[in-house]
C-alpha cells in the first residue's frame, strides 16, 4: 500500500523524480512513498533501487520450485 504522497509538502513531484533517475512513474511513486517526504531519503532510496536492478540483471533468475499439487 502506498502513502498519499500528493499531500506531502516539499517532496519530489513524481514525474520530475522519475525523469531525474530514469525510472517509470510507478517506480518513482513507490520510492517516494517508501522513503517519506525527504528529498535526501528519496535520493538515497533511488540509488539503492537502481543498484538492486543492476544486481538483479547480472544474476541468473532463481529456479522456481513447482507448487505442490499443481499441474506441471
C-alpha positions as protocol buffer text, in pm:
chain_id: "A"
residue {
  index: 1
  type: UNK
  ca { x: 0 y: 0 z: 0 }
}
residue {
  index: 2
  type: UNK
  ca { x: 137 y: 340 z: -91 }
}
residue {
  index: 3
  type: UNK
  ca { x: 105 y: 653 z: 116 }
}
residue {
  index: 4
  type: UNK
  ca { x: -79 y: 959 z: -21 }
}
residue {
  index: 5
  type: UNK
  ca { x: 230 y: 1145 z: -147 }
}
residue {
  index: 6
  type: UNK
  ca { x: 28 y: 1414 z: -325 }
}
residue {
  index: 7
  type: UNK
  ca { x: -38 y: 1593 z: 6 }
}
residue {
  index: 8
  type: UNK
  ca { x: 323 y: 1599 z: 127 }
}
residue {
  index: 9
  type: UNK
  ca { x: 482 y: 1946 z: 113 }
}
residue {
  index: 10
  type: UNK
  ca { x: 838 y: 1991 z: -15 }
}
residue {
  index: 11
  type: UNK
  ca { x: 871 y: 1647 z: -169 }
}
residue {
  index: 12
  type: UNK
  ca { x: 957 y: 1545 z: -523 }
}
residue {
  index: 13
  type: UNK
  ca { x: 699 y: 1567 z: -798 }
}
residue {
  index: 14
  type: UNK
  ca { x: 685 y: 1204 z: -917 }
}
residue {
  index: 15
  type: UNK
  ca { x: 730 y: 1296 z: -1286 }
}
residue {
  index: 16
  type: UNK
  ca { x: 1041 y: 1504 z: -1209 }
}
residue {
  index: 17
  type: UNK
  ca { x: 1183 y: 1233 z: -984 }
}
residue {
  index: 18
  type: UNK
  ca { x: 1122 y: 964 z: -1248 }
}
residue {
  index: 19
  type: UNK
  ca { x: 1297 y: 1170 z: -1515 }
}
residue {
  index: 20
  type: UNK
  ca { x: 1592 y: 1252 z: -1285 }
}
residue {
  index: 21
  type: UNK
  ca { x: 1666 y: 883 z: -1221 }
}
residue {
  index: 22
  type: UNK
  ca { x: 1534 y: 723 z: -1540 }
}
residue {
  index: 23
  type: UNK
  ca { x: 1253 y: 543 z: -1360 }
}
residue {
  index: 24
  type: UNK
  ca { x: 897 y: 467 z: -1454 }
}
residue {
  index: 25
  type: UNK
  ca { x: 631 y: 681 z: -1292 }
}
residue {
  index: 26
  type: UNK
  ca { x: 514 y: 381 z: -1087 }
}
residue {
  index: 27
  type: UNK
  ca { x: 869 y: 315 z: -962 }
}
residue {
  index: 28
  type: UNK
  ca { x: 915 y: 682 z: -873 }
}
residue {
  index: 29
  type: UNK
  ca { x: 589 y: 694 z: -676 }
}
residue {
  index: 30
  type: UNK
  ca { x: 682 y: 375 z: -492 }
}
residue {
  index: 31
  type: UNK
  ca { x: 1025 y: 509 z: -393 }
}
residue {
  index: 32
  type: UNK
  ca { x: 881 y: 844 z: -278 }
}
residue {
  index: 33
  type: UNK
  ca { x: 610 y: 670 z: -80 }
}
residue {
  index: 34
  type: UNK
  ca { x: 857 y: 427 z: 78 }
}
residue {
  index: 35
  type: UNK
  ca { x: 1112 y: 690 z: 177 }
}
residue {
  index: 36
  type: UNK
  ca { x: 888 y: 968 z: 301 }
}
residue {
  index: 37
  type: UNK
  ca { x: 880 y: 1332 z: 202 }
}
residue {
  index: 38
  type: UNK
  ca { x: 1256 y: 1383 z: 250 }
}
residue {
  index: 39
  type: UNK
  ca { x: 1425 y: 1455 z: -83 }
}
residue {
  index: 40
  type: UNK
  ca { x: 1752 y: 1322 z: 57 }
}
residue {
  index: 41
  type: UNK
  ca { x: 1582 y: 999 z: 165 }
}
residue {
  index: 42
  type: UNK
  ca { x: 1425 y: 962 z: -178 }
}
residue {
  index: 43
  type: UNK
  ca { x: 1762 y: 1022 z: -349 }
}
residue {
  index: 44
  type: UNK
  ca { x: 1922 y: 752 z: -135 }
}
residue {
  index: 45
  type: UNK
  ca { x: 1627 y: 520 z: -197 }
}
residue {
  index: 46
  type: UNK
  ca { x: 1651 y: 573 z: -574 }
}
residue {
  index: 47
  type: UNK
  ca { x: 2024 y: 495 z: -572 }
}
residue {
  index: 48
  type: UNK
  ca { x: 1961 y: 173 z: -377 }
}
residue {
  index: 49
  type: UNK
  ca { x: 1674 y: 77 z: -608 }
}
residue {
  index: 50
  type: UNK
  ca { x: 1884 y: 130 z: -919 }
}
residue {
  index: 51
  type: UNK
  ca { x: 2172 y: -75 z: -771 }
}
residue {
  index: 52
  type: UNK
  ca { x: 1926 y: -354 z: -691 }
}
residue {
  index: 53
  type: UNK
  ca { x: 1800 y: -351 z: -1050 }
}
residue {
  index: 54
  type: UNK
  ca { x: 2158 y: -375 z: -1178 }
}
residue {
  index: 55
  type: UNK
  ca { x: 2236 y: -662 z: -942 }
}
residue {
  index: 56
  type: UNK
  ca { x: 1919 y: -843 z: -1044 }
}
residue {
  index: 57
  type: UNK
  ca { x: 2009 y: -802 z: -1409 }
}
residue {
  index: 58
  type: UNK
  ca { x: 2353 y: -958 z: -1364 }
}
residue {
  index: 59
  type: UNK
  ca { x: 2235 y: -1273 z: -1187 }
}
residue {
  index: 60
  type: UNK
  ca { x: 2054 y: -1561 z: -1342 }
}
residue {
  index: 61
  type: UNK
  ca { x: 1697 y: -1593 z: -1216 }
}
residue {
  index: 62
  type: UNK
  ca { x: 1630 y: -1832 z: -933 }
}
residue {
  index: 63
  type: UNK
  ca { x: 1476 y: -2164 z: -1028 }
}
residue {
  index: 64
  type: UNK
  ca { x: 1115 y: -2184 z: -933 }
}
residue {
  index: 65
  type: UNK
  ca { x: 1010 y: -2487 z: -740 }
}
residue {
  index: 66
  type: UNK
  ca { x: 688 y: -2649 z: -854 }
}
residue {
  index: 67
  type: UNK
  ca { x: 389 y: -2579 z: -636 }
}
residue {
  index: 68
  type: UNK
  ca { x: 277 y: -2897 z: -461 }
}
residue {
  index: 69
  type: UNK
  ca { x: -38 y: -3033 z: -624 }
}
residue {
  index: 70
  type: UNK
  ca { x: -7 y: -2806 z: -929 }
}
residue {
  index: 71
  type: UNK
  ca { x: -12 y: -2950 z: -1278 }
}
residue {
  index: 72
  type: UNK
  ca { x: 329 y: -2942 z: -1449 }
}
